[in-house]
């Protein structure tokens, strides 16, 4: 979930200075339009990692907008008054009325995340509370509240850099407490719990927005734009007389040019000889792993997604070469059949789930919902927004049932793709692989790119992570896929 | 939740014979319209108590409609094939395609309810699973599936009568297995778990329909009509081109004339002398209970709802007479203030929750949402349908935080109400108590009656049950309220 937020997003001073005055004006206008129309309340949740800029962001929002109509509430330990009421009581008291903006800094999420990270409650108890929160937030949304949930993130390295920098400067040394280093020690545990919480509570109607906290300017613009989008959408809906509860949810606004895909160096070196040697070794290990006793009680689900001509088919063949033909099935996913169209969209995948000891390889998959269906408008925004949580639920269930789920996204550069298209057209036996549709999709790539980034951010979970594969060099791509597969498989089987 | 289902609903042979042919025809027509339009799939869940007529109902539905387009699936222990996949796999496989009807007899609910009733899993684990089911069903609904969830109920006494009757007849004796009596022993535990499950999974989009299983004819018509309503609503929505997911959910159809309110004998005897003696005794016990050390760590929330002039005010005074004025507050609920209107509807109640050791008495309450707002159309059907679950969540949170929640519905007969209205108009000092609004509400009573019954069925929970008070005789009503209050309070405080 934190992939995009660990890319090291940055805005230059010049970029920020250009954006800042426009954004302030727009936010202030939206705030006053809201105040005048009183159509809904805006609730902003501020959560995340220490030092990722939560406090600074709250100050900034107060600076950008009119602070008289923003209510900021910070929640620490509950008072005696509060402890004598139900857990949510103090948050109810802090809800802003229609027309106003409420910023809840430390809110219903803080205590359960801390309790779980430090082992004070079990996972089942955590999930029980998260489901209370989901119901509470669904109620708020149905009552017309605009709920914007920000999670401020810093990578482990980013956290360390920050603490070291503060300590190195005599003027800021006092800001680093012992507790900060203790917390740093627990970073991995906290991150794991946070990821689970974000996934479970990122619903179609109230998704989390994860903010890279490392650069103050980037962070500020990301938050400001997201909030602005959310308010404007709901204000538009008011004007048009829609029931505001039906306004579409938020997706993070693009701020800088950096994203998960363009951060990849697609042309990675690998020569044929190295490739062949590696391939043989990895295929051997894969064959051993799937024939082990441990695997007889597990199953393997592989998902391959990627641009056209990125080399999915070739990579899949390098995997299947290591497997017994009775043990695996490759499932190419194209347009659904009539029978499949008559069912919920996940049905066609449920029917193909492998038994224990078996491998199912999906050449394209359920992610079509948030890729082609989103980009081509085959389903509504509300449909693909809810799909992230539905897909996470689906994969959760697979993993709970003992499946090992691995997902690969294969990326090729535009030039390399063009070359491959031309090669295919030139070679008679490959000509069937290239159609007008492929050329059309190539044109559409700019629309696919944000969809792919959203997909990876929202469905790369602790249980079923995405592996991004730089695929301009087929050798490199195949070896990376096999190596990842073998490593994760062996780890899952306890080898 | 089982209040209405324990009234002993009955249909006479003549009534049934009149309804049966019309209902069959209508169901068959709906089935063929569905088959032709293929707009959605219908999934019927059949759950409930042994012997409450689940099997018979499935047979009947197959008889009434065309069985070629109904798929019945019965789920027992999972097969090896099934155990090797995620829990929901076998249910996904059984989903009917659009245009068809699927009956799932024993489904995702069966195993967790059994596991919890027989102590094999903890409550937190049960809740974790229920939240999976809620998400699964929300997905089905969003995908356009018509989901009709039937729970067939028999009271403990009804269950015993049935088993005894089977045993008494030599021809049917073989049908009673030892397991049936064992199950009967566990009835209370099973019922408690079932109630929790039904409450937690009765959502606005997929509410449970609880069917009184004791009379086969009543049961059949209840099921048939509910199913018919659901299908017709969704078919209408298709015709009008609404997105079918937005069609309103189901409420149980009224079948016989019997309901929770008219089953009450409103004029209960009690003379003034008995009343005064009882009153004094009960008020004394109440005063002791709320002054006890045990109560210092609890709080008390009393809800009074009822028809106009049913005697809420008088009853409340008899309660407060026993309390120290610093310890309680009476909160009369009328139309919300501007400030309250700018918040989610429950906000005005959250702000008035008592601290530990205190008593909050609500004269009318959050139930306005499903009473006056429903009947007068102040909110949409979707709004009041979701309110049952939201209210249950709210009261759950109160109870988890240590509050004792007691709810009283005061019923008076039409004649008695008329008399009281006239008395009020005649007496100068009571004249303020009667307005044109009261006369108008009296006219509207027929519309309120089903709303009250639905409210009691859907919000009378193990944590916060409703007490129905026969209030034609004020003495009786006040004593019943005080006696119930004292008894439940003492029990909750462990006296």
Interface residues (C-beta under 8 A of the other chain):
Chain A: X38 X41 X81 X84 X85 X86 X87 X88 X89 X92 X93 X95 X97 X98 X99 X122 X124 X125 X127 X128 X130 X131 X132 X134 X135 X136 X139 X140 X142 X143 X145 X299 X339 X342 X343 X344 X345 X346 X347 X350 X351 X353 X355 X356 X383 X386 X389 X390 X393 X397 X398 X400 X401 X402 X403
Chain B: X38 X41 X81 X84 X85 X86 X87 X88 X89 X92 X93 X95 X97 X98 X99 X122 X124 X125 X127 X128 X130 X131 X132 X134 X135 X136 X139 X140 X142 X143 X145 X299 X339 X342 X343 X344 X345 X346 X347 X350 X351 X353 X355 X356 X383 X386 X389 X390 X393 X397 X398 X400 X401 X402 X403
